């Protein structure tokens, strides 16, 4: 049996991204999304979420490239008013234990609670640029999620064979980070968090088109998986948002809403689920 959560990241980034995610849900295969608590189009995203009752909404925890919700996290901001802009710098600081776990926990909790305060029932968490790959991040983040009543999280590890072969450098990096997968699994067991068997689409980020999506779906193994995607409309706001993903978001939206994609899901007997139903599936398996 194959189950698939299709999660659109960056909800709230811009109005164009918001409307594309809503379109991907209404007219395509998007089942879940993750909202950025301090994003410029946050309030519009909340409004659109209310118009899409079947869309599962989580928190896209941001620890790099933005402004924190709290103002008392100096090791996360390196003594400034903003998070580090370099993922490499963040990774090095985290691995050298220069970022306090308590700050990660408090900032994560603040982001989740801001979304909940807006009336959203937060179903799951993931992170901008997959920073919870690292044990120094995932443990305090899970504690924050559980404190907020959230019990599902993205498994940020991708099967080595699922990505496009042309993205060899990014694929090598994802494979190298898989050294942390065992510790991630242990945290999930210790904390009794619901998660998937892994995530596809990480290596394909920025390159996901119809051909690539079809190939990934055709090769999806048995189990419960997540497809991470980044649909959006490439407008002026997006171009000034500081993201490298621009025109690629339009191409992803086309693939996510195409007849071909729906047919591939049917042919492969892939059941679409959301993070709201993931917990029920995991709990049912645990009972069995």
Secondary structure, 3 states (H helix, E strand, C coil): CEEEEEEEEEECCCHHHHHHHHHHHHCCCCCEEEECCCCCCHHHHHHHHHCCCCCEEEEEECCCCCCCCCCCCHHHHCCCCCCCCCHHHHHHHHHCCCCCHHHHHHHHHHHHHHHHHCCCCCCCEEEHHHHHHCHHHHHHHHHHHHHCCCCEECCCCCCCCCCCCCCHHHHHHHHHHHHHHHHHHHHHHHHCCECCCCEECCCCCCCCCHHHHHHHHHCCCCEEEEEEECCCCCCHHHHCCCCCCCHHHHHHHHHHCCHHHHHHHHHCCEEEECHHHHHHHHHHHHHC
